[in-house]
Amino acid sequence: MMLNSKEAILIAYQNKIQKQQSNIDSLAAQLNKISLSRLGLFVAEILLVAMIISWGFHWFYIILLLLPLVYFLMLVKKQGRVQNELDYARQLMWVYQNEEDHLLTRRNGYDHGEQFESESHPYTSDLDIFGHLSLYAYVNRCKTVKGMSLLAGHLDQALPAETILKRQEAIKELSDHMEDSFHFRARLQNHQPAQLTAIEQKLAKELPLQLKFTRSTSLRTYVKVVPFLMFAILLAGILMGGMVWNIFGLVALFNAALIFFNLKHINPVYYGFSGSAELLKAYSGIIEWTEKIIWKSAYIKAFFSTDEASVPVSKEIKDLASIIQSYDARLNMIVAIFLNIFFLWDLKCAIRLDNWYKGSSDHILKGLDRISQFEELISLATLTYNEPEWNFPALSTAFKLEAVQIGHPLIEAGKRIVNDYTLTGQPTVDIVTGSNMAGKSTFLRTMGINMVLAFAGAPVCAKVLNLSIFKVLSYMRIKDSLNDQTSTFKAELNRLKMILEESKLSANTFVLIDEMLRGTNSKDKFLGSKVFIERMIEQQTQALFATHDLALSEMEARFGGLVRNYHFDIQITESEMHFDYKLKHGACKTFNAAILLKQIGLNT
């Protein structure tokens, strides 16, 4: 259920946290009681043994000894179940607390996407898409490598209009399942990013080769009969004694040798999944949730094969988890020796795994991949849920951009200033002049970052955004590079070259320029900027061009409606500056450099 204000959403999270804390406290108390009960049973067992030693043996005492032991084993099983419930409750608590913290402080405990940063990308560095305090850091709720990569891929290039509309529908549908999505994320909370990829790699490429040794008919036959053989010889030894025990010893030795000589095959199979039984169970639960819901959006339906097997993928993964859990018996040396002598346990598990692999659905890898596809969409659905005042943009096939009350999504709502901005029916170069710190750069980034959200199928920080699909190119943070022996001016030229080349290839390009050619003298800067603007006009390329150079604003008179002037101004009262950060028509008339210089002791 969507709530209609951030205050209501915050209260809902806080209520969930309070309820979850009570659940955690209750489960922790249960664990303490179980631990005390186990200790009491242990003491009782010792007292019973002491009593038998003092009073002498009687068959009735066997029953007395067995009762605490059976109850002890029941408590061990119950303790495991309660501990799992407690661990899960804490994971769910983390999810709720992360959302509360996100609303209060804008911090997010998920990956910030530093690995996707690139200075050479057409816009991601300039628009703060990846890295610390970035859009990705604000939006991401993915734990798997694939999920994080999917989200990054949808933020670093515009999707086709048809895909965007399908994703909007899917995100809206997932927003109606938010409580389920919190549980989805909780099940993944203990997941390390590369674990799912490693399991997929294991299943797709390594496991078929590693299990070849299990396909020997004689080996499989012997593994089947060995439990009956061992218990038959054991029973014969008890009844007949003598040479039968020697036979029992020889068969046990043969079994141990068979296991030993196959360890080179068994260990790679086991260690590829070691310790992942609980994780596979979590994956199974996650996938089971995606299977139970009858999805309506075409985008989500495409995650599922139309010819999937009658056995759900979640069931197949649960079966795999059961096999791996059985394999984990080898972790206890005493248990492992017994099981391998009597059952050839390691070989039995390997054969079960091979049978599972041959009989499992061809769609199991796609089922695992579904986890990443859902968590990427859940990231944007969570954004939709947490930002009820944001809206999904409308897409236009014609050249268009109409923004009403558009603001920067990474600025807090209480500090965010919104503006209106509309394009005409043809591309223009819109020159934005204004004082230092008046809001020019922020406005350019506001437009760019909201386009990135729009083209990923996400909601935008605007009351209305109606736009066509643009190829966004930016020129804002230009840096020199000592490693590449690149000066600032050379870096600027490289960036301009990229923009000129890329804008030629796409008719629907939107260029964002913030103070061009800062690395050269004022005359060349003006001439270069002027020539660049003329090229944009000639190419019919839409551009937002922020500058301090008022002379460039005079181009409006020469080019008529193809160049438009906007500005951000300041109000100066008794040498004090006041900014309203509102976009206004026309060139700027008031600047603040002299005042800023005077404040640091330089009078002009």
C-alpha positions as CSV (number, residue, x, y, z in Angstrom):
1,M,0.0,0.0,0.0
2,M,1.3,3.4,-1.0
3,L,1.4,6.1,1.7
4,N,0.8,9.7,0.7
5,S,3.5,11.5,2.7
6,K,7.1,10.9,3.7
7,E,6.1,11.5,7.4
8,A,3.5,8.7,7.2
9,I,6.2,6.4,5.6
10,L,8.7,7.2,8.3
11,I,6.2,6.4,11.0
12,A,5.3,3.1,9.3
13,Y,9.0,2.2,9.3
14,Q,9.4,3.1,12.9
15,N,6.3,1.0,13.8
16,K,7.8,-2.0,11.9
17,I,11.1,-1.5,13.8
18,Q,9.4,-1.4,17.1
19,K,7.4,-4.6,16.3
20,Q,10.5,-6.3,15.0
21,Q,12.5,-5.4,18.1
22,S,9.8,-7.0,20.3
23,N,10.0,-10.1,18.1
24,I,13.8,-10.2,18.4
25,D,13.6,-9.8,22.2
26,S,11.1,-12.6,22.4
27,L,13.2,-15.0,20.3
28,A,16.3,-14.1,22.3
29,A,14.4,-14.9,25.5
30,Q,13.3,-18.3,24.0
31,L,17.0,-19.1,23.2
32,N,18.1,-18.3,26.7
33,K,15.3,-20.6,28.1
34,I,16.4,-23.4,25.8
35,S,20.0,-23.0,26.8
36,L,19.1,-23.2,30.5
37,S,16.9,-26.3,29.8
38,R,19.8,-28.0,28.0
39,L,22.1,-27.3,30.9
40,G,19.5,-28.7,33.3
41,L,19.1,-31.8,31.2
42,F,22.9,-32.3,31.1
43,V,23.1,-32.0,34.9
44,A,20.2,-34.5,35.2
45,E,21.9,-37.0,33.0
46,I,25.1,-36.8,35.1
47,L,23.0,-37.3,38.3
48,L,21.3,-40.3,36.8
49,V,24.6,-41.9,35.8
50,A,25.9,-41.3,39.3
51,M,22.7,-42.9,40.7
52,I,23.2,-46.0,38.5
53,I,26.8,-46.3,39.7
54,S,25.7,-46.0,43.4
55,W,22.6,-48.2,43.3
56,G,23.5,-50.7,40.7
57,F,22.2,-51.4,37.2
58,H,18.6,-52.0,36.4
59,W,16.8,-52.0,33.0
60,F,14.4,-49.3,34.3
61,Y,17.4,-46.9,34.6
62,I,18.0,-47.2,30.8
63,I,14.6,-45.5,30.3
64,L,15.4,-42.8,32.8
65,L,18.7,-42.2,30.9
66,L,17.0,-42.1,27.5
67,L,14.2,-39.6,28.5
68,P,16.5,-36.6,29.1
69,L,18.6,-37.6,26.1
70,V,15.6,-37.6,23.8
71,Y,14.3,-34.3,25.2
72,F,17.8,-32.9,24.9
73,L,17.9,-33.7,21.2
74,M,14.5,-32.2,20.7
75,L,15.7,-29.0,22.4
76,V,18.8,-28.9,20.1
77,K,16.5,-29.1,17.0
78,K,14.2,-26.4,18.5
79,Q,17.2,-24.2,19.3
80,G,18.4,-24.4,15.7
81,R,14.9,-23.4,14.5
82,V,14.6,-20.5,16.9
83,Q,18.2,-19.3,16.1
84,N,17.3,-19.2,12.4
85,E,14.2,-17.2,13.2
86,L,16.2,-14.8,15.3
87,D,18.9,-14.4,12.6
88,Y,16.2,-13.7,10.0
89,A,14.4,-11.2,12.4
90,R,17.6,-9.3,12.7
91,Q,18.1,-9.2,9.0
92,L,14.6,-7.9,8.5
93,M,15.2,-5.4,11.2
94,W,18.3,-4.1,9.3
95,V,16.2,-3.6,6.2
96,Y,13.6,-1.5,8.1
97,Q,16.3,0.4,10.0
98,N,18.1,1.2,6.7
99,E,15.0,2.7,5.3
100,E,14.3,4.8,8.4
101,D,18.0,6.0,8.4
102,H,17.7,6.7,4.7
103,L,14.6,8.9,5.2
104,L,16.2,10.7,8.2
105,T,19.8,11.1,7.0
106,R,19.8,10.0,3.3
107,R,22.4,7.4,4.2
108,N,22.1,3.9,2.6
109,G,23.8,0.7,3.8
110,Y,23.9,-0.8,0.3
111,D,26.8,-0.5,-2.2
112,H,27.4,3.0,-3.6
113,G,28.6,1.9,-7.0
114,E,32.1,3.2,-6.9
115,Q,33.2,0.4,-9.3
116,F,31.0,1.9,-12.0
117,E,32.6,5.4,-11.9
118,S,34.1,6.5,-15.2
119,E,35.5,10.0,-16.1
120,S,35.2,9.2,-19.8
121,H,31.5,8.4,-19.7
122,P,29.2,10.9,-21.5
123,Y,27.5,12.0,-18.3
124,T,27.8,9.7,-15.2
125,S,30.7,11.6,-13.5
126,D,29.3,15.0,-14.1
127,L,25.8,14.1,-12.9
128,D,26.9,12.2,-9.8
129,I,25.4,8.9,-11.0
130,F,27.9,6.6,-9.2
131,G,30.0,6.7,-6.1
132,H,29.7,8.4,-2.7
133,L,26.6,10.6,-2.3
134,S,25.5,9.6,-5.8
135,L,22.1,8.7,-7.4
136,Y,23.2,5.1,-7.3
137,A,24.0,5.3,-3.6
138,Y,20.6,6.8,-3.0
139,V,18.6,4.2,-5.0
140,N,20.5,0.9,-4.8
141,R,19.0,-1.9,-2.8
142,C,20.8,-4.8,-4.6
143,K,23.1,-7.3,-2.9
144,T,24.1,-9.5,-5.9
145,V,26.8,-8.6,-8.4
146,K,24.3,-9.0,-11.3
147,G,21.6,-6.9,-9.6
148,M,24.1,-4.1,-9.0
149,S,25.3,-4.3,-12.6
150,L,21.8,-4.3,-14.0
151,L,20.9,-1.2,-12.0
152,A,24.1,0.5,-13.1
153,G,23.5,-0.4,-16.8
154,H,20.0,1.1,-16.7
155,L,21.5,4.4,-15.2
156,D,24.3,4.8,-17.7
157,Q,22.3,4.8,-20.9
158,A,18.8,5.5,-22.1
159,L,16.5,2.6,-22.7
160,P,14.1,2.4,-25.6
161,A,10.8,4.1,-25.1
162,E,8.9,0.8,-25.1
163,T,11.1,-0.7,-22.5
164,I,10.9,2.4,-20.3
165,L,7.1,2.2,-20.3
166,K,7.2,-1.5,-19.4
167,R,9.6,-0.9,-16.6
168,Q,7.3,1.9,-15.2
169,E,4.4,-0.6,-15.2
170,A,6.6,-3.2,-13.4
171,I,7.9,-0.8,-10.8
172,K,4.4,0.4,-10.0
173,E,3.3,-3.2,-9.6
174,L,6.2,-4.0,-7.3
175,S,5.4,-0.9,-5.3
176,D,2.2,-2.6,-4.3
177,H,4.2,-5.5,-2.8
178,M,6.5,-3.5,-0.6
179,E,6.2,-5.6,2.5
180,D,7.1,-8.7,0.5
181,S,10.0,-6.8,-1.0
182,F,11.4,-6.1,2.5
183,H,11.4,-9.9,3.2
184,F,13.0,-10.5,-0.2
185,R,15.8,-8.2,0.8
186,A,16.1,-9.6,4.3
187,R,16.7,-13.1,2.9
188,L,19.6,-11.7,0.8
189,Q,21.0,-9.6,3.7
190,N,23.7,-12.2,4.6
191,H,24.6,-12.7,1.0
192,Q,28.0,-11.6,-0.3
193,P,27.8,-9.9,-3.7
194,A,29.7,-12.6,-5.6
195,Q,28.1,-15.7,-4.1
196,L,25.2,-16.0,-6.5
197,T,27.5,-15.5,-9.4
198,A,29.8,-18.2,-8.0
199,I,26.9,-20.7,-7.7
200,E,25.7,-19.9,-11.2
201,Q,29.3,-20.5,-12.5
202,K,29.4,-23.7,-10.6
203,L,26.1,-25.0,-12.0
204,A,26.7,-23.9,-15.5
205,K,30.3,-24.9,-16.2
206,E,32.1,-26.7,-13.4
207,L,29.6,-29.2,-11.9
208,P,29.0,-31.3,-15.1
209,L,32.7,-32.0,-15.4
210,Q,33.3,-32.5,-11.7
211,L,30.5,-35.1,-11.4
212,K,31.7,-37.3,-14.3
213,F,33.3,-39.8,-11.9
214,T,29.9,-40.6,-10.4
215,R,28.6,-42.0,-13.7
216,S,30.3,-45.4,-13.3
217,T,27.6,-48.1,-13.2
218,S,29.6,-50.3,-10.9
219,L,30.3,-47.5,-8.4
220,R,26.6,-46.5,-8.3
221,T,25.6,-50.2,-7.8
222,Y,28.1,-50.6,-4.9
223,V,27.0,-47.4,-3.2
224,K,23.4,-48.6,-3.3
225,V,24.1,-52.0,-1.8
226,V,26.8,-51.0,0.7
227,P,24.4,-50.1,3.6
228,F,22.6,-53.5,3.4
229,L,26.0,-55.3,3.1
230,M,27.5,-53.5,6.1
231,F,24.6,-54.0,8.4
232,A,24.2,-57.7,7.3
233,I,27.9,-58.4,8.1
234,L,27.5,-56.4,11.4
235,L,24.5,-58.5,12.4
236,A,26.3,-61.7,11.4
237,G,29.3,-60.6,13.5
238,I,27.1,-60.0,16.5
239,L,25.4,-63.4,16.1
240,M,28.3,-65.5,14.9
241,G,31.5,-63.6,15.8
242,G,34.8,-65.1,14.8
243,M,36.0,-64.6,11.2
244,V,32.9,-62.5,10.3
245,W,34.4,-59.6,12.2
246,N,37.5,-59.9,10.0
247,I,35.3,-59.7,6.9
248,F,33.6,-56.7,8.4
249,G,36.9,-55.0,9.0
250,L,38.1,-55.7,5.5
251,V,34.9,-54.3,3.9
252,A,35.1,-51.2,6.2
253,L,38.8,-50.7,5.1
254,F,37.8,-51.1,1.5
255,N,35.0,-48.5,1.9
256,A,37.5,-46.1,3.6
257,A,40.0,-46.6,0.7
258,L,37.3,-46.0,-1.9
259,I,36.4,-42.7,-0.3
260,F,40.1,-41.8,0.1
261,F,41.0,-42.4,-3.5
262,N,37.9,-40.4,-4.7
263,L,38.6,-37.4,-2.5
264,K,40.3,-35.7,-5.5
265,H,36.9,-35.8,-7.2
266,I,34.7,-35.3,-4.1
267,N,36.4,-32.3,-2.6
268,P,36.1,-29.9,-5.6
269,V,32.4,-30.8,-5.7
270,Y,31.9,-30.2,-2.0
271,Y,34.0,-27.1,-1.6
272,G,32.2,-25.4,-4.5
273,F,29.1,-25.4,-2.4
274,S,30.5,-25.6,1.2
275,G,28.5,-23.7,3.7
276,S,25.9,-22.5,1.1
277,A,23.0,-24.7,2.2
278,E,21.3,-21.9,4.2
279,L,22.0,-19.5,1.4
280,L,20.4,-21.8,-1.2
281,K,17.4,-22.1,1.1
282,A,17.2,-18.3,1.2
283,Y,17.4,-18.3,-2.6
284,S,14.6,-20.9,-2.8
285,G,12.4,-18.8,-0.5
286,I,13.0,-15.7,-2.6
287,I,12.3,-17.4,-5.9
288,E,9.2,-19.1,-4.4
289,W,7.7,-15.7,-3.6
290,T,8.2,-14.6,-7.3
291,E,6.5,-17.8,-8.4
292,K,3.4,-17.5,-6.2
293,I,2.3,-14.0,-7.4
294,I,0.4,-13.7,-10.7
295,W,2.3,-10.8,-12.2
296,K,0.4,-8.5,-14.5
297,S,3.2,-6.4,-16.0
298,A,4.8,-7.7,-19.3
299,Y,8.3,-6.7,-18.1
300,I,8.1,-9.0,-15.0
301,K,6.3,-11.8,-16.9
302,A,9.3,-11.9,-19.3
303,F,11.5,-13.0,-16.3
304,F,9.7,-16.4,-16.5
305,S,10.0,-18.9,-19.3
306,T,6.7,-19.8,-20.9
307,D,7.7,-23.4,-21.0
308,E,9.1,-23.8,-17.5
309,A,8.9,-27.3,-16.0
310,S,6.1,-28.5,-13.8
311,V,8.6,-28.6,-10.9
312,P,9.1,-25.0,-9.7
313,V,12.6,-23.7,-9.7
314,S,12.3,-22.9,-6.0
315,K,11.7,-26.6,-5.3
316,E,14.7,-27.6,-7.4
317,I,16.9,-25.2,-5.4
318,K,15.5,-26.4,-2.1
319,D,16.4,-30.0,-3.2
320,L,19.9,-28.8,-4.0
321,A,20.1,-27.2,-0.5
322,S,19.1,-30.5,1.1
323,I,21.8,-32.4,-0.7
324,I,24.5,-29.8,0.3
325,Q,23.2,-29.9,3.9
326,S,23.6,-33.7,3.8
327,Y,27.1,-33.2,2.4
328,D,27.9,-31.0,5.5
329,A,27.8,-34.1,7.7
330,R,31.5,-34.6,6.7
331,L,32.3,-31.6,8.8
332,N,32.1,-33.7,12.0
333,M,35.0,-36.2,11.8
334,I,33.4,-38.9,13.9
335,V,30.1,-38.7,12.1
336,A,31.9,-38.6,8.8
337,I,33.9,-41.8,9.5
338,F,30.8,-43.7,10.6
339,L,28.7,-42.5,7.6
340,N,31.4,-43.2,5.0
341,I,32.2,-46.7,6.4
342,F,28.5,-47.7,6.5
343,F,27.0,-45.6,3.6
344,L,29.9,-44.3,1.5
345,W,28.2,-41.0,2.4
346,D,30.4,-38.6,0.4
347,L,30.0,-40.7,-2.7
348,K,26.3,-41.1,-2.0
349,C,25.9,-37.3,-1.8
350,A,27.9,-36.8,-5.0
351,I,25.6,-39.3,-6.9
352,R,22.5,-37.6,-5.5
353,L,23.9,-34.3,-6.7
354,D,24.5,-35.8,-10.2
355,N,21.0,-37.2,-10.3
356,W,19.7,-33.8,-9.3
357,Y,21.7,-32.0,-11.9
358,K,20.6,-34.3,-14.7
359,G,16.9,-34.1,-13.6
360,S,16.8,-30.4,-12.8
361,S,15.1,-27.9,-15.0
362,D,17.0,-26.2,-17.7
363,H,15.5,-23.0,-16.3
364,I,17.3,-23.2,-13.0
365,L,20.0,-20.7,-14.0
366,K,17.3,-18.3,-15.3
367,G,15.5,-18.8,-12.0
368,L,18.6,-17.7,-10.1
369,D,19.1,-14.8,-12.5
370,R,15.5,-13.8,-11.6
371,I,16.8,-12.9,-8.1
372,S,19.0,-10.1,-9.6
373,Q,16.3,-8.9,-12.0
374,F,13.8,-8.5,-9.1
375,E,16.2,-6.8,-6.7
376,E,17.1,-4.3,-9.4
377,L,13.4,-3.4,-9.9
378,I,12.8,-3.5,-6.1
379,S,15.5,-0.8,-5.8
380,L,13.4,1.5,-8.0
381,A,10.1,0.4,-6.5
382,T,11.5,1.3,-3.0
383,L,12.4,4.7,-4.4
384,T,8.8,5.1,-5.7
385,Y,7.4,4.1,-2.3
386,N,9.8,6.3,-0.3
387,E,9.2,9.4,-2.5
388,P,5.4,9.7,-2.9
389,E,5.6,13.2,-4.3
390,W,7.8,12.1,-7.2
391,N,6.0,11.2,-10.4
392,F,6.6,8.9,-13.4
393,P,7.4,10.9,-16.6
394,A,5.4,10.8,-19.8
395,L,7.3,10.0,-22.9
396,S,6.8,11.8,-26.2
397,T,7.7,10.5,-29.7
398,A,8.0,14.2,-30.9
399,F,10.9,16.5,-29.8
400,K,9.7,17.6,-26.3
401,L,10.7,18.6,-22.8
402,E,8.3,20.0,-20.3
403,A,9.3,20.1,-16.7
404,V,7.1,21.5,-13.9
405,Q,8.5,21.9,-10.4
406,I,11.6,19.9,-11.2
407,G,14.2,19.6,-8.4
408,H,17.4,17.8,-7.7
409,P,16.7,14.4,-6.2
410,L,19.9,14.3,-4.1
411,I,19.0,17.6,-2.3
412,E,16.7,17.2,0.8
413,A,13.1,18.1,0.2
414,G,13.2,20.9,2.8
415,K,16.2,22.5,1.0
416,R,15.3,21.7,-2.5
417,I,14.3,24.5,-4.9
418,V,12.2,23.5,-7.8
419,N,11.9,25.2,-11.2
420,D,10.0,25.0,-14.4
421,Y,11.7,24.5,-17.8
422,T,10.2,23.9,-21.2
423,L,11.6,23.5,-24.7
424,T,10.0,24.9,-27.8
425,G,9.1,22.6,-30.7
426,Q,12.7,22.8,-32.1
427,P,16.2,22.4,-30.6
428,T,17.6,25.6,-29.0
429,V,20.8,26.6,-27.2
430,D,19.6,27.9,-23.9
431,I,22.3,30.2,-22.3
432,V,22.1,30.4,-18.5
433,T,24.1,33.2,-16.9
434,G,24.3,34.2,-13.3
435,S,26.4,34.8,-10.3
436,N,28.7,32.4,-8.5
437,M,26.7,30.0,-6.3
438,A,23.4,31.2,-7.7
439,G,22.4,27.7,-8.9
440,K,23.5,27.4,-12.6
441,S,25.4,24.1,-12.2
442,T,22.8,22.6,-9.9
443,F,20.1,23.4,-12.4
444,L,22.0,21.7,-15.2
445,R,22.6,18.6,-13.0
446,T,18.9,18.7,-12.0
447,M,17.8,18.4,-15.6
448,G,20.4,15.7,-16.4
449,I,19.9,13.5,-13.4
450,N,16.1,13.5,-13.8
451,M,16.5,12.5,-17.4
452,V,18.7,9.6,-16.2
453,L,15.9,8.5,-13.8
454,A,13.3,8.9,-16.5
455,F,15.2,6.9,-19.1
456,A,15.7,4.0,-16.5
457,G,11.9,3.8,-16.1
458,A,12.0,5.3,-12.6
459,P,10.0,8.2,-11.1
460,V,11.5,11.7,-11.3
461,C,11.8,14.5,-8.8
462,A,9.2,16.7,-10.5
463,K,5.5,17.4,-10.5
464,V,5.4,16.9,-14.3
465,L,8.0,15.7,-16.7
466,N,7.0,15.1,-20.3
467,L,9.9,14.4,-22.6
468,S,11.3,12.6,-25.6
469,I,14.2,10.2,-25.4
470,F,17.5,12.2,-25.4
471,K,21.1,11.1,-25.6
472,V,22.6,13.1,-22.7
473,L,26.1,14.5,-23.1
474,S,27.7,16.6,-20.4
475,Y,30.7,18.9,-19.9
476,M,31.0,20.0,-16.3
477,R,33.8,18.6,-14.2
478,I,36.9,18.6,-16.4
479,K,40.1,17.5,-14.6
480,D,43.7,17.3,-15.7
481,S,45.6,14.0,-15.4
482,L,49.2,13.7,-14.4
483,N,49.1,10.0,-15.2
484,D,47.9,10.6,-18.8
485,Q,50.0,13.9,-19.1
486,T,46.8,15.7,-19.8
487,S,46.4,19.4,-19.0
488,T,43.0,20.9,-18.1
489,F,42.8,22.6,-21.4
490,K,43.6,19.3,-23.3
491,A,41.0,17.5,-21.2
492,E,38.5,20.1,-22.1
493,L,39.3,19.7,-25.8
494,N,38.9,15.9,-25.5
495,R,35.5,16.3,-23.9
496,L,34.4,18.8,-26.5
497,K,35.6,16.4,-29.3
498,M,33.5,13.6,-27.7
499,I,30.4,15.8,-27.6
500,L,30.8,16.9,-31.2
501,E,31.3,13.4,-32.4
502,E,28.5,11.9,-30.4
503,S,26.0,14.7,-31.1
504,K,26.5,14.1,-34.9
505,L,25.4,10.5,-34.5
506,S,22.2,11.2,-32.7
507,A,19.5,13.6,-33.8
508,N,18.0,13.7,-30.3
509,T,21.0,14.8,-28.2
510,F,20.8,17.0,-25.1
511,V,24.1,18.7,-24.2
512,L,24.8,20.1,-20.8
513,I,27.7,22.6,-20.7
514,D,29.0,24.3,-17.5
515,E,31.5,27.1,-18.1
516,M,33.3,25.9,-21.2
517,L,37.1,26.3,-21.8
518,R,38.1,27.3,-18.2
519,G,41.7,26.3,-19.0
520,T,42.4,29.1,-21.4
521,N,42.4,32.9,-21.7
522,S,39.1,34.9,-21.8
523,K,39.4,35.8,-25.5
524,D,39.8,32.3,-26.7
525,K,37.2,31.1,-24.2
526,F,34.7,33.5,-25.6
527,L,35.5,32.6,-29.3
528,G,35.5,28.9,-28.6
529,S,32.2,29.1,-26.7
530,K,30.7,31.1,-29.5
531,V,31.8,28.7,-32.2
532,F,30.6,25.8,-30.2
533,I,27.1,27.3,-29.8
534,E,27.0,28.0,-33.5
535,R,27.8,24.4,-34.2
536,M,25.0,23.2,-31.9
537,I,22.6,25.5,-33.7
538,E,23.8,24.2,-37.1
539,Q,23.4,20.6,-36.0
540,Q,20.0,21.3,-34.4
541,T,21.3,19.9,-31.1
542,Q,19.5,20.9,-27.9
543,A,21.9,22.5,-25.3
544,L,21.9,24.0,-21.9
545,F,24.9,26.3,-21.7
546,A,25.9,27.8,-18.3
547,T,28.4,30.7,-18.4
548,H,29.6,33.8,-16.7
549,D,30.3,35.4,-20.0
550,L,27.5,37.9,-20.6
551,A,28.7,38.6,-24.2
552,L,27.4,35.1,-25.1
553,S,23.9,36.1,-24.1
554,E,24.0,38.7,-27.0
555,M,23.7,35.8,-29.5
556,E,20.0,35.7,-28.8
557,A,19.4,38.8,-30.9
558,R,21.4,37.3,-33.8
559,F,19.8,33.9,-33.8
560,G,16.3,34.7,-32.7
561,G,14.4,31.8,-31.3
562,L,17.3,29.4,-31.7
563,V,19.1,30.9,-28.7
564,R,17.3,31.7,-25.5
565,N,18.6,33.5,-22.4
566,Y,18.0,32.4,-18.8
567,H,19.6,33.4,-15.6
568,F,19.9,32.9,-11.8
569,D,20.3,36.2,-10.0
570,I,21.0,37.4,-6.5
571,Q,19.5,40.1,-4.3
572,I,22.1,42.3,-2.5
573,T,21.1,44.0,0.7
574,E,23.7,46.0,2.6
575,S,26.5,43.9,1.0
576,E,24.7,40.7,2.0
577,M,23.8,38.2,-0.8
578,H,20.5,36.4,-1.0
579,F,19.9,33.6,-3.5
580,D,16.4,32.3,-4.5
581,Y,17.8,29.7,-6.9
582,K,14.9,30.4,-9.3
583,L,15.4,30.2,-13.1
584,K,14.3,33.4,-14.8
585,H,14.1,34.5,-18.4
586,G,16.7,36.9,-19.8
587,A,20.4,37.5,-19.2
588,C,21.7,38.1,-15.7
589,K,22.3,41.8,-14.6
590,T,23.7,41.3,-11.1
591,F,27.0,39.5,-10.2
592,N,28.7,38.8,-6.9
593,A,32.4,38.3,-7.6
594,A,33.4,41.7,-6.3
595,I,31.5,41.1,-3.0
596,L,33.0,37.6,-2.6
597,L,36.5,39.0,-3.1
598,K,35.9,41.8,-0.7
599,Q,34.8,39.3,2.0
600,I,38.3,37.7,1.8
601,G,40.1,41.1,1.9
602,L,40.5,41.9,-1.8
603,N,38.8,45.2,-2.8
604,T,38.3,45.7,-6.5
